[in-house]
Amino acid sequence: MSAPRHTSAVAQEHLRLLVDSQPDYAIFLLDPSGHVQTWNDGARRLKGYQADEIIGRHFSAFYPEEDVQAGVPERILDNARSTGRHESEGWRIRKDGSRFWADVVITALREDDGTLVGFGKVTRDLTSRQLATEQMRAGAAELRVANAELEQFRLLVTSVRDYAIFVLDVTGRIRTWNPGAERIKGYRADEVIGRHFELFYTDDARARRHPDHELQVAAHEGRFEEEGWRVRKDGTLFWANVVITALRDARDGLVGYAKVTRDLTERRKAQQLLEESERQARLEAQRQRQRRTALETVTRAIVARLDLDEILQTAIDAAIELTGAANGRVERGFTGDGVVTGDDPARSSLAVPIRLADGEIAGGLCFGHPEPGAFDAEAAEAALSIASAAAVAIGNARLLEAARQETAAREVALQQRDQVAVALQRSLLPPELPEIPGLELGAHYHAGTELVGGDFYDVFALTDSTWGIVLGDVCGSGPEAASQTALTRHTVRTAAMFDAAPAAVLHALNRALLRAKTERFTTGVFVRLDLASEPDEIVASIASAGHPRALIVRADGRIEESPAHGILLGVMDFPIEALHVADHRLAVGDTLILYTDGLTEARRNRVLFDVDGVMATIAALHGEAPKALANGLVAAALEHADAPVSDDIAIVVVRVADRLNAPV
């Protein structure tokens, strides 16, 4: 009898080891009334409770308050008692109050005689799958309501009201104008299209030909970006971030420029107070200039295409030959309704209308001869026949020209859509990473299948010895996502000016998104780097809101996940304490890696690249420079995927160099 008991004990031990070795599953026992009896490591990781904090408590602690009030936990146990098993999916609550989407299986446990002794409960976190499903539904909804490509272009430009987005020709004259430009600069489209974009610049900038310099840099390098004072229609100055992107055709020929302007006046208020007197002087001079140039001559002209001129000239030549006229001309303003002849002792004249199919008189063919009586009825008939042929040719030419213009306009609109989309996406990312003494930085952005995505990153100075890094992901893509991305990026910079604590920055961003009443959630991570903590190390303070965990690669190759975590942004108001900040000391050779979920969600045959793929790639690329490491991670994810990756991927890598030899 001892052998079976030993075998049973071994089996029970093996079962315990199996349960404890499942970090991705919360597996525990409940007593018949629903109180927690056991707790495995997977339950601790998933729900956040230590064993001594939860054992003995009722399992309703994991349910949202509204479910508890509705009696959901009791109904689940009743169902498991009666059927032996209950399985469902729904929102559950962690210890820190954050929600996650869970797959839950509860099994009734009974003795051989049928006596209920408790329940076995297995919980799995399916939040990523649920969010992905919601994103797919949102994308499908966008596709269902999307119009033709021209409408997409119009929405892209007209829906972004916080940006002045317009196109310049190669000389710098304005070709397009969006509502954001009208709101920021004050001009209506009919007031500004055709004028040179230098009218937005100060006298000093014009005097030193700064607008021309911007176009030269953009044409040579592909892109120009700066911040500076610009002038509205009413003469007021505003502090602008300006990005000019050179637009080139398929043959790399320069066809114009895309210009994106953002009003950053709020960020410059302190500086404006110091420069107020100088600004008032410039405003007065600008008003005087506007008074002198307010009136412009608007003329209307009939633009004759080359083929139309050839038609008319051929008609004149043929009529002169057939009628025997000495001369002939086209009279554009001819109003006669039929043949008009005239004879006097000095000369003869003949005129016939060019009557189009719709009855319009497009002009007249007029002929003359120095002798009287030169034109008879036969000559008049010949002239009428030629005028009728010319009318048919002119009608066909107009139809052909209208079709050509419509086709050309459609092609230009499509090109502008793509060009402005690329320019807008580039404007959401820094043109290059700053140089930080003692640190090596690298980044990589891979666009998904949409024109404009929601991923972004930024690196900026907080003080002489501290730097801020933000990396985020706005749900979805397209103009609305781009608009929220811009709000997010610049809100972070503004918030960090007042309080650079990572949790404070993300908390301020959440409130800004709630005030904006956006329907898109945002994930983000903010890192404050303190370079002055120790001579041979820095401190990275990390706050994360619904974002993939930051990774720390030690100099010896060990990889750590930062415990920093928090709630999604833009969904609900939450106290700043809901953001759990983690401080990490980074020594020489240590590396910090931030990334968006587009990296882990690349899939092949429904198998995700996932965090395991990220860590395996990091291990394979250990020792590579930050830029090469960022590029390698994206390349590995794309190689893993069996189809184009629809979501954007953004990565920022920071490595601590030999700070003892870093320049001061």
Residue pairs with C-beta under 8 A, 6 or more apart in sequence:
19 27
19 40
20 40
20 41
22 40
22 41
22 42
23 41
23 42
23 45
24 42
24 45
24 46
24 124
24 125
25 40
25 42
25 46
25 122
25 123
25 124
26 40
26 42
26 43
26 46
26 47
26 121
26 122
26 123
26 124
27 40
27 42
27 43
27 120
27 121
27 122
27 123
28 36
28 37
28 38
28 39
28 40
28 43
28 121
29 36
29 37
29 38
29 109
29 118
29 119
29 120
29 121
30 36
30 37
30 59
30 77
30 106
30 118
30 119
30 120
30 121
31 37
31 118
32 116
32 117
32 118
32 119
33 58
34 58
34 59
34 60
34 73
34 74
34 77
34 119
35 56
35 57
35 58
35 59
36 54
36 55
36 56
36 57
36 58
36 59
37 55
37 118
38 55
39 49
39 50
39 51
39 54
39 55
43 49
43 54
43 123
44 50
44 51
46 94
46 100
46 123
46 125
47 54
47 62
47 92
47 94
47 95
47 123
48 94
48 95
48 96
49 95
53 95
54 61
58 73
59 73
59 121
60 68
60 73
61 93
62 92
62 93
62 123
63 72
63 73
63 92
63 93
64 91
64 92
64 93
64 99
67 73
67 90
76 86
76 88
76 104
76 106
77 86
77 106
77 119
79 86
80 86
80 106
80 107
80 108
80 119
81 108
81 116
84 107
84 108
85 105
85 106
85 107
85 108
86 104
86 105
86 106
87 103
87 104
87 105
87 106
88 104
89 101
89 102
89 103
89 104
89 126
90 101
90 102
90 104
91 99
91 100
91 101
91 102
92 99
92 100
92 101
92 102
92 104
92 123
93 99
94 100
96 565
96 578
96 580
97 567
97 574
97 578
98 565
98 566
98 567
98 578
100 125
100 127
101 125
101 126
101 127
101 129
101 130
101 131
102 123
102 124
102 125
102 126
103 123
103 124
103 126
104 121
104 122
104 123
105 121
105 122
105 123
106 119
106 120
106 121
107 119
107 120
107 121
108 116
108 119
109 116
109 117
109 118
109 119
109 120
110 116
110 117
111 117
128 597
128 601
132 601
135 475
135 476
135 647
138 475
138 476
139 476
139 477
139 646
142 476
142 478
146 152
147 155
149 414
149 417
150 410
150 413
150 414
150 417
152 417
152 451
153 413
153 414
153 416
153 417
153 420
153 421
155 478
155 479
156 417
156 420
156 421
156 424
156 451
156 452
156 478
156 479
156 482
157 165
157 176
157 178
157 180
157 420
157 479
158 178
158 179
159 479
159 480
159 483
160 178
160 180
160 424
160 479
160 482
160 483
160 486
161 179
161 180
161 183
161 483
162 180
162 262
162 263
162 483
162 486
162 487
163 178
163 180
163 184
163 260
163 261
163 262
163 424
163 427
163 483
163 486
164 178
164 180
164 181
164 183
164 184
164 185
164 259
164 260
164 261
164 262
165 178
165 180
165 181
165 258
165 259
165 260
165 261
165 420
165 423
165 424
166 174
166 175
166 176
166 177
166 178
166 181
166 258
166 259
167 174
167 175
167 176
167 247
167 256
167 257
167 258
167 259
167 416
167 419
167 420
168 174
168 175
168 197
168 215
168 244
168 256
168 257
168 258
168 259
169 175
169 256
170 254
170 255
170 256
170 257
171 196
172 196
172 197
172 198
172 211
172 212
172 215
172 257
173 194
173 195
173 196
173 197
174 192
174 193
174 194
174 195
174 196
174 197
175 193
175 256
176 193
176 416
177 187
177 188
177 189
177 192
177 193
181 187
181 192
181 261
182 188
182 189
184 232
184 238
184 261
184 263
185 192
185 200
185 230
185 232
185 233
185 261
186 232
186 233
186 234
187 233
191 233
192 199
196 211
197 211
197 259
198 205
198 206
198 211
199 231
200 230
200 231
200 261
201 210
201 211
201 230
201 231
202 229
202 230
202 231
202 237
202 282
202 286
203 282
203 285
203 286
204 282
205 211
205 228
205 229
214 224
214 226
214 242
214 244
215 224
215 244
215 257
217 224
218 224
218 244
218 245
218 246
218 257
219 246
219 254
219 257
222 245
222 246
223 243
223 244
223 245
223 246
223 426
223 431
224 242
224 243
224 244
225 241
225 242
225 243
225 244
225 431
226 241
226 242
227 239
227 240
227 241
227 242
227 264
228 239
228 240
228 242
229 237
229 238
229 239
229 240
229 279
230 237
230 238
230 239
230 240
230 242
230 261
231 237
231 282
231 286
232 238
233 290
235 283
235 284
235 286
235 287
235 290
236 283
237 272
237 279
237 282
237 283
238 263
238 265
239 263
239 264
239 265
239 267
239 268
239 271
239 272
240 261
240 262
240 263
240 264
241 261
241 262
241 264
242 259
242 260
242 261
243 259
243 260
243 261
243 423
243 426
243 427
244 257
244 258
244 259
244 260
245 257
245 258
245 259
245 260
245 419
245 422
245 423
245 426
246 254
246 257
247 254
247 255
247 256
247 257
247 258
247 415
247 419
248 254
248 255
249 255
249 415
255 415
258 419
258 420
258 422
258 423
260 423
260 424
260 427
262 427
262 486
262 490
264 490
265 272
266 494
267 490
267 493
267 494
267 497
272 279
302 332
305 397
305 401
307 397
307 401
308 394
308 397
311 390
311 393
311 394
311 397
312 330
312 363
312 390
312 394
315 330
315 365
315 386
315 387
315 389
315 390
316 328
316 329
316 330
316 365
318 386
319 325
319 328
319 365
319 367
319 382
319 383
319 386
319 387
320 326
320 327
320 328
320 367
322 379
322 382
322 383
322 386
323 350
323 367
323 375
323 379
323 382
323 383
324 369
324 374
324 375
324 379
325 350
325 367
325 368
325 369
325 374
325 375
325 379
326 368
326 369
326 370
326 374
327 367
327 368
327 369
328 365
328 366
328 367
328 368
329 365
329 366
330 363
330 364
330 365
330 366
331 351
331 363
331 364
331 365
331 366
332 363
333 363
334 351
334 353
334 354
334 361
334 363
334 364
334 366
335 361
336 351
336 352
336 353
336 361
336 364
337 353
337 361
338 352
338 353
339 350
339 351
339 352
339 380
339 383
339 384
340 349
340 350
340 351
340 352
341 348
341 349
341 350
341 351
341 375
341 380
342 348
342 349
342 350
343 349
343 372
343 373
344 372
345 372
346 370
346 372
347 368
347 369
347 370
347 371
347 372
348 368
348 369
348 371
348 372
348 373
348 374
348 375
349 366
349 367
349 368
349 369
349 375
350 366
350 367
350 368
350 375
350 379
350 380
350 383
351 364
351 365
351 366
351 367
352 364
352 365
352 380
352 383
352 384
352 387
353 361
353 363
353 364
353 387
354 361
354 362
354 363
354 364
354 365
354 387
354 390
354 391
354 394
355 361
355 362
355 387
355 388
355 391
356 362
356 391
356 394
356 395
357 391
357 392
357 395
362 391
362 394
364 387
365 383
365 386
365 387
365 390
367 375
367 383
369 375
417 451
418 451
421 451
421 452
422 451
424 452
424 482
425 447
425 451
425 452
425 453
425 482
427 486
428 456
428 482
428 485
428 486
428 489
429 445
429 456
429 457
429 458
430 457
430 458
430 459
433 441
433 442
433 443
433 459
434 441
434 459
434 460
434 461
434 467
436 459
436 467
436 529
436 531
437 531
437 659
437 662
437 663
437 664
438 531
438 538
438 656
438 657
438 658
438 659
438 662
439 529
439 531
439 538
439 654
439 655
439 656
439 657
440 625
440 626
440 654
440 655
440 657
441 459
441 626
441 627
441 652
441 653
441 654
441 655
442 625
442 626
442 627
442 628
442 629
442 630
442 631
442 652
442 653
443 457
443 459
443 627
443 630
443 650
443 651
443 652
443 653
444 627
444 630
444 631
444 633
444 634
444 649
444 650
444 651
445 455
445 457
445 648
445 649
445 650
445 651
446 598
446 634
446 638
446 645
446 648
446 649
446 650
447 453
447 648
448 477
448 598
448 644
448 645
448 646
448 647
448 648
448 649
449 644
449 645
449 646
450 477
450 478
450 646
451 477
451 478
452 477
452 478
452 479
452 481
452 482
453 477
453 481
453 482
453 485
453 647
453 648
454 473
454 474
454 475
454 476
454 477
454 481
454 482
454 484
454 485
454 520
454 522
454 648
455 472
455 473
455 474
455 485
455 596
455 598
455 647
455 648
455 649
455 650
456 470
456 471
456 472
456 474
456 485
456 488
456 489
456 650
457 469
457 470
457 471
457 472
457 594
457 650
457 652
458 468
458 469
458 470
458 489
458 492
458 493
459 467
459 468
459 469
459 652
460 467
460 468
460 493
460 496
461 467
461 468
462 468
462 496
462 500
462 528
463 500
465 530
465 531
465 532
466 500
466 528
466 529
466 530
466 531
466 532
467 528
467 529
467 531
468 492
468 493
468 496
468 500
468 505
468 526
468 527
468 528
468 529
469 526
469 527
469 529
469 594
469 652
469 654
470 489
470 492
470 505
470 524
470 525
470 526
470 527
471 524
471 525
471 547
471 594
471 595
471 596
471 650
471 652
472 485
472 488
472 489
472 522
472 523
472 524
472 525
472 547
472 596
473 522
473 523
473 524
473 547
473 596
473 597
473 598
473 648
473 650
474 481
474 484
474 485
474 488
474 520
474 522
475 481
475 520
475 521
475 522
476 520
477 648
480 518
480 520
481 520
484 513
484 516
484 518
484 520
484 522
484 570
487 512
487 513
487 516
487 518
488 509
488 513
488 522
488 524
488 569
491 508
491 509
491 512
491 513
492 505
492 509
492 524
492 526
495 504
495 505
495 508
495 509
495 512
496 505
496 526
498 508
499 505
499 508
500 528
501 528
501 541
501 581
502 526
502 527
502 528
502 541
502 542
502 543
502 579
502 581
503 543
503 566
503 576
503 579
503 581
504 576
505 526
505 543
506 524
506 526
506 543
506 544
506 545
506 566
506 569
506 579
507 576
507 579
509 522
509 524
509 545
509 569
510 545
510 567
510 569
510 570
510 573
510 574
511 573
513 522
513 569
513 570
514 570
514 572
514 573
516 570
518 570
520 570
521 546
521 568
521 569
521 570
521 571
522 545
522 546
522 568
522 569
522 570
523 545
523 546
523 547
523 548
523 568
523 569
523 596
523 597
524 544
524 545
524 546
524 547
524 569
525 542
525 543
525 544
525 545
525 547
525 550
525 564
525 594
526 542
526 543
527 540
527 541
527 542
527 543
527 550
527 592
527 594
527 654
528 540
528 541
529 538
529 539
529 540
529 654
530 538
530 539
530 540
530 541
531 538
531 659
533 539
533 585
534 585
535 659
535 660
536 587
536 588
536 659
536 660
537 585
537 586
537 587
537 588
537 656
537 659
538 585
538 586
538 656
538 659
539 583
539 584
539 585
539 586
540 552
540 583
540 584
540 585
540 586
540 592
540 654
541 581
541 582
541 583
541 584
542 550
542 562
542 564
542 581
542 582
542 583
542 584
543 564
543 566
543 579
543 580
543 581
544 550
544 562
544 564
544 565
544 566
544 579
545 566
545 567
545 568
545 569
545 579
546 566
546 567
546 568
546 569
547 596
547 597
548 595
548 596
548 597
548 599
548 600
548 611
549 561
549 562
549 563
549 564
549 565
550 561
550 562
550 564
550 592
550 593
550 594
551 559
551 560
551 561
551 562
551 592
551 593
551 595
551 614
551 615
551 618
552 559
552 560
552 561
552 562
552 584
552 586
552 590
552 591
552 592
552 593
553 559
553 560
553 590
553 591
553 593
553 618
553 622
554 560
554 589
554 590
555 587
555 588
555 589
555 590
557 619
557 622
559 615
559 618
559 619
560 584
562 582
562 584
563 580
563 582
564 580
564 581
564 582
565 580
566 578
566 579
566 580
567 574
567 578
567 579
584 592
586 592
586 656
587 656
588 656
588 657
588 658
588 659
589 655
589 656
590 655
590 656
591 626
591 629
591 653
591 654
591 655
591 656
592 653
592 654
592 655
593 618
593 629
593 633
593 651
593 652
593 653
594 651
594 652
594 653
595 614
595 633
595 649
595 650
595 651
595 652
596 647
596 648
596 649
596 650
596 651
597 647
598 637
598 645
598 647
598 648
598 649
598 650
599 609
599 614
599 633
599 634
599 637
599 649
599 651
600 608
600 609
600 610
600 611
600 613
600 614
600 637
601 608
601 609
601 645
601 647
602 608
602 609
602 637
602 638
602 640
602 641
602 645
603 609
603 640
603 641
603 642
604 640
604 641
604 642
605 642
609 636
609 637
609 640
609 641
613 636
613 637
613 640
614 633
617 632
617 633
617 636
618 629
618 633
620 632
621 628
621 629
621 632
621 633
624 632
625 655
626 653
626 654
626 655
627 653
629 653
630 651
630 652
630 653
633 651
634 649
634 651
637 645
637 649
638 645
